[in-house]
Amino acid sequence: MRTLKIGTTSEEVERILNMRHQTVSSRRTDLRKHGYTTYYFVDGVIQRRLNISGAPARIELATPLGKMVIRDNMRIRLGPDSPTKNYRGKGNTISEEVYRSRNWQECARLVLTVMCQYTP
């Protein structure tokens, strides 16, 4: 019997979307700070899962707001107070490469879509 995996780590989303760590991690931070995602808590403790290197990685879930945004195809609103706004495409060649093909709002939607698939 297969158990359902609850939540995602950044590494899992990176593998599913074939995105770079910097992009996924930044978008997850933006989404969490704006209420679209949250850490997965059990008895007040953030749950972790080992990543490929064996280090414990925090697990995150989509919030009801995040699930509604994807379900109803609403706009993700990451305003000027987004934690990563000053780093988007500013001198980081990896970011510049990514943002030529996708803007950060589209990346956030892709990341949130994957996270919703693993949120009960």
C-alpha positions as CSV (number, residue, x, y, z in Angstrom):
1,M,0.0,0.0,0.0
2,R,1.4,3.4,-1.0
3,T,1.2,6.3,1.4
4,L,0.2,9.7,0.2
5,K,3.0,12.2,0.4
6,I,1.8,15.3,2.2
7,G,3.4,18.6,1.3
8,T,6.5,19.4,-0.7
9,T,10.1,20.4,-0.1
10,S,11.8,22.9,-2.4
11,E,13.9,20.1,-3.8
12,E,10.8,18.1,-4.8
13,V,9.2,21.1,-6.6
14,E,12.6,21.8,-8.3
15,R,12.6,18.2,-9.7
16,I,9.0,18.2,-10.8
17,L,9.3,21.6,-12.6
18,N,12.9,21.3,-13.7
19,M,13.6,24.7,-12.2
20,R,16.6,26.0,-10.4
21,H,16.8,26.0,-6.6
22,Q,17.1,29.8,-6.5
23,T,13.9,30.3,-8.4
24,V,11.8,27.7,-6.5
25,S,13.1,28.8,-3.1
26,S,12.4,32.5,-3.8
27,R,8.9,31.9,-5.1
28,R,8.1,29.7,-2.1
29,T,9.3,32.5,0.2
30,D,7.1,35.0,-1.6
31,L,4.1,32.7,-1.6
32,R,4.5,31.9,2.1
33,K,4.9,35.6,3.1
34,H,1.7,36.5,1.3
35,G,-0.4,33.7,2.8
36,Y,-0.6,31.3,-0.2
37,T,1.5,28.6,1.5
38,T,2.5,27.6,5.0
39,Y,4.9,25.2,6.7
40,Y,3.4,21.8,7.6
41,F,3.1,21.7,11.4
42,V,2.3,18.6,13.5
43,D,1.8,19.3,17.2
44,G,3.5,22.7,16.8
45,V,6.6,21.3,15.1
46,I,7.5,22.1,11.4
47,Q,7.7,18.8,9.6
48,R,10.8,17.9,7.6
49,R,11.7,15.3,5.0
50,L,15.2,14.3,4.0
51,N,16.4,15.7,0.7
52,I,18.7,13.9,-1.7
53,S,21.8,14.9,0.3
54,G,20.3,13.6,3.5
55,A,19.7,17.0,5.0
56,P,16.3,17.7,6.7
57,A,14.2,20.0,4.5
58,R,11.1,21.8,5.7
59,I,7.8,20.7,4.2
60,E,5.2,23.3,3.0
61,L,1.6,23.1,2.1
62,A,-0.8,25.3,0.1
63,T,-3.2,27.3,2.3
64,P,-6.9,27.5,1.5
65,L,-6.2,30.8,-0.2
66,G,-3.5,29.2,-2.3
67,K,-5.7,26.3,-3.3
68,M,-8.6,28.8,-4.2
69,V,-6.2,30.9,-6.4
70,I,-5.3,27.8,-8.4
71,R,-8.8,26.3,-8.5
72,D,-10.4,29.5,-9.6
73,N,-7.6,30.7,-11.8
74,M,-7.2,33.9,-9.8
75,R,-4.2,36.2,-10.0
76,I,-1.4,35.7,-7.5
77,R,-0.8,39.1,-5.8
78,L,2.8,39.4,-4.7
79,G,3.1,43.1,-4.1
80,P,6.0,45.4,-3.7
81,D,6.6,44.1,-0.2
82,S,7.6,40.7,-1.5
83,P,10.7,39.4,0.3
84,T,12.6,38.7,-2.9
85,K,11.6,41.7,-4.9
86,N,15.1,43.2,-4.9
87,Y,16.7,40.0,-6.2
88,R,14.6,39.4,-9.2
89,G,16.9,39.5,-12.2
90,K,19.4,41.9,-10.5
91,G,22.8,40.8,-11.5
92,N,22.1,37.1,-10.9
93,T,22.8,35.4,-14.3
94,I,20.7,32.4,-13.3
95,S,17.7,34.6,-12.5
96,E,18.2,36.6,-15.6
97,E,18.2,33.4,-17.7
98,V,15.0,32.2,-16.0
99,Y,13.2,35.5,-16.3
100,R,13.8,35.9,-20.0
101,S,11.4,33.0,-20.5
102,R,9.1,33.4,-17.5
103,N,8.3,36.2,-15.2
104,W,8.2,35.7,-11.4
105,Q,4.4,35.7,-11.3
106,E,4.3,32.8,-13.7
107,C,7.0,30.9,-11.8
108,A,5.0,31.5,-8.5
109,R,1.9,30.0,-10.2
110,L,3.8,27.0,-11.4
111,V,5.3,26.4,-7.9
112,L,1.9,26.9,-6.2
113,T,0.2,24.5,-8.6
114,V,2.6,21.7,-7.7
115,M,2.2,22.5,-4.0
116,C,-1.6,22.3,-4.3
117,Q,-1.3,18.8,-5.8
118,Y,0.4,17.6,-2.6
119,T,-1.9,19.5,-0.2
120,P,-4.8,17.5,1.2
